[in-house]
């Protein structure tokens, strides 16, 4: 397993939340995510004690819906340089 020494608080919470939703055993989850079981166990304990897990519950990632207004395209036969004529 590759070593990562500094997981951010958000990363730790995300792993814990994802693990709880996964339905996998700790061993299988850690194997698929390439994290140590010891780390996951510590994060589970830390977040249960500190009650911090809800901090990421409403955070979303991905795409947002965007509405684009239709704009009319006007065609003209007037040459552009005619506006600059003196």
LUMSEDREN-885600 format. One line per field, with one value per residue: residue in three letters; chain; residue number from 1; x, y, z of N, C-alpha, C in turn. Coordinates in steps of 0.02 Angstrom, whole numbers, always signed. Layout:
% LUMSEDREN-885600
residu c(ALA,...)
chaine c(A,...)
num c(NUM,...)
n_X c(X,...)
n_Y c(Y,...)
n_Z c(Z,...)
ca_X c(X,...)
ca_Y c(Y,...)
ca_Z c(Z,...)
c_X c(X,...)
c_Y c(Y,...)
c_Z c(Z,...)
% end
This chain:
% LUMSEDREN-885600
residu c(UNK,UNK,UNK,UNK,UNK,UNK,UNK,UNK,UNK,UNK,UNK,UNK,UNK,UNK,UNK,UNK,UNK,UNK,UNK,UNK,UNK,UNK,UNK,UNK,UNK,UNK,UNK,UNK,UNK,UNK,UNK,UNK,UNK,UNK,UNK,UNK,UNK,UNK,UNK,UNK,UNK,UNK,UNK,UNK,UNK,UNK,UNK,UNK,UNK,UNK,UNK,UNK,UNK,UNK,UNK,UNK,UNK,UNK,UNK,UNK,UNK,UNK,UNK,UNK,UNK,UNK,UNK,UNK,UNK,UNK,UNK,UNK,UNK,UNK,UNK,UNK,UNK,UNK,UNK,UNK,UNK,UNK,UNK,UNK,UNK,UNK)
chaine c(A,A,A,A,A,A,A,A,A,A,A,A,A,A,A,A,A,A,A,A,A,A,A,A,A,A,A,A,A,A,A,A,A,A,A,A,A,A,A,A,A,A,A,A,A,A,A,A,A,A,A,A,A,A,A,A,A,A,A,A,A,A,A,A,A,A,A,A,A,A,A,A,A,A,A,A,A,A,A,A,A,A,A,A,A,A)
num c(1,2,3,4,5,6,7,8,9,10,11,12,13,14,15,16,17,18,19,20,21,22,23,24,25,26,27,28,29,30,31,32,33,34,35,36,37,38,39,40,41,42,43,44,45,46,47,48,49,50,51,52,53,54,55,56,57,58,59,60,61,62,63,64,65,66,67,68,69,70,71,72,73,74,75,76,77,78,79,80,81,82,83,84,85,86)
n_X c(+42,+32,+112,+37,+59,-7,-165,-300,-420,-544,-528,-515,-641,-719,-679,-725,-865,-893,-854,-951,-1065,-1036,-1055,-961,-839,-719,-590,-602,-646,-539,-439,-485,-483,-355,-301,-242,-303,-286,-282,-413,-487,-445,-491,-629,-654,-610,-701,-824,-814,-788,-894,-894,-923,-1044,-1005,-971,-1084,-1175,-1098,-1066,-1006,-957,-1055,-1149,-1312,-1342,-1422,-1446,-1480,-1572,-1503,-1525,-1464,-1410,-1406,-1319,-1297,-1216,-1058,-926,-829,-897,-951,-851,-826,-790)
n_Y c(-59,+110,+244,+378,+516,+630,+651,+755,+836,+839,+736,+624,+623,+602,+474,+400,+424,+371,+238,+197,+201,+105,-32,-130,-240,-186,-226,-260,-138,-51,-111,-92,+47,+75,+112,+105,-14,+20,+159,+190,+135,+218,+343,+320,+301,+427,+519,+475,+499,+638,+684,+742,+705,+748,+868,+858,+814,+889,+933,+942,+875,+888,+920,+1067,+1126,+1229,+1365,+1427,+1572,+1596,+1679,+1801,+1794,+1912,+1946,+2043,+2146,+2252,+2318,+2303,+2403,+2516,+2584,+2657,+2756,+2922)
n_Z c(+0,-46,+41,+122,+210,+256,+264,+226,+335,+275,+179,+264,+326,+213,+171,+282,+278,+151,+170,+265,+186,+92,+124,+129,+206,+329,+294,+155,+102,+133,+59,-74,-80,-54,+70,+240,+359,+491,+487,+441,+548,+653,+608,+604,+741,+791,+728,+773,+909,+913,+843,+715,+584,+515,+454,+318,+259,+180,+77,-93,-246,-416,-559,-599,-637,-776,-849,-1008,-1095,-1244,-1381,-1505,-1669,-1774,-1941,-2060,-2204,-2205,-2223,-2104,-2100,-2138,-2030,-1978,-2066,-2117)
ca_X c(+0,+72,+107,+18,+65,-49,-233,-335,-479,-598,-516,-531,-714,-747,-668,-770,-933,-896,-852,-1015,-1114,-1014,-1078,-904,-803,-663,-533,-615,-649,-471,-403,-506,-466,-282,-284,-231,-359,-272,-303,-486,-511,-431,-537,-696,-656,-604,-761,-879,-803,-793,-958,-879,-941,-1094,-978,-969,-1146,-1208,-1050,-1076,-956,-981,-1078,-1208,-1355,-1334,-1470,-1418,-1534,-1564,-1487,-1538,-1408,-1433,-1362,-1325,-1256,-1178,-988,-905,-790,-941,-964,-793,-817,-798)
ca_Y c(+0,+171,+282,+449,+535,+686,+655,+814,+822,+824,+669,+575,+621,+574,+402,+371,+426,+323,+171,+182,+190,+53,-98,-177,-249,-138,-253,-253,-66,-23,-140,-59,+118,+78,+145,+53,-26,+57,+229,+193,+124,+279,+396,+302,+316,+500,+555,+455,+533,+711,+699,+789,+679,+786,+927,+850,+784,+930,+953,+905,+886,+869,+971,+1106,+1142,+1297,+1383,+1476,+1606,+1600,+1746,+1807,+1810,+1957,+1949,+2108,+2153,+2314,+2303,+2329,+2465,+2574,+2620,+2699,+2805,+2991)
ca_Z c(+0,-45,+103,+121,+280,+275,+237,+253,+376,+228,+151,+315,+333,+152,+175,+333,+251,+95,+199,+296,+133,+47,+142,+128,+269,+334,+256,+83,+85,+135,+2,-136,-77,-43,+134,+291,+405,+552,+476,+440,+616,+693,+586,+628,+813,+800,+707,+817,+973,+905,+810,+661,+519,+478,+420,+246,+235,+128,+26,-155,-297,-482,-605,-582,-693,-800,-900,-1056,-1131,-1317,-1406,-1576,-1712,-1826,-1999,-2093,-2263,-2199,-2208,-2040,-2105,-2152,-1968,-1964,-2120,-2094)
c_X c(+44,+60,+86,+16,+14,-116,-265,-395,-538,-590,-535,-606,-746,-738,-716,-842,-942,-896,-920,-1069,-1098,-1043,-1023,-876,-746,-604,-543,-616,-579,-429,-421,-486,-391,-264,-276,-293,-349,-294,-379,-514,-502,-480,-608,-704,-655,-669,-821,-874,-815,-858,-949,-903,-993,-1067,-978,-1034,-1178,-1161,-1061,-1019,-986,-1003,-1140,-1248,-1347,-1386,-1440,-1477,-1519,-1549,-1498,-1474,-1435,-1382,-1374,-1278,-1214,-1106,-967,-867,-833,-957,-909,-783,-830,-834)
c_Y c(+62,+211,+354,+471,+588,+686,+717,+792,+803,+754,+615,+567,+588,+498,+369,+369,+375,+251,+152,+169,+128,-16,-151,-186,-199,-161,-243,-180,-37,-49,-105,+14,+129,+122,+90,+47,+13,+130,+235,+183,+185,+335,+382,+320,+391,+536,+536,+492,+608,+732,+748,+766,+720,+848,+920,+824,+823,+952,+910,+921,+865,+929,+1006,+1119,+1216,+1309,+1437,+1506,+1604,+1671,+1746,+1825,+1852,+1959,+2015,+2108,+2216,+2296,+2337,+2394,+2526,+2613,+2668,+2753,+2875,+3032)
c_Z c(+0,+18,+89,+193,+301,+238,+267,+294,+331,+198,+201,+323,+272,+151,+224,+307,+195,+120,+228,+244,+92,+61,+142,+198,+270,+291,+181,+62,+82,+77,-63,-138,-66,+17,+186,+336,+470,+546,+478,+511,+660,+673,+609,+702,+825,+784,+748,+884,+966,+871,+752,+593,+482,+442,+344,+217,+178,+73,-36,-202,-363,-522,-579,-646,-711,-854,-944,-1094,-1206,-1336,-1481,-1613,-1770,-1882,-2035,-2153,-2261,-2182,-2143,-2047,-2121,-2089,-1951,-2017,-2094,-2144)
% end
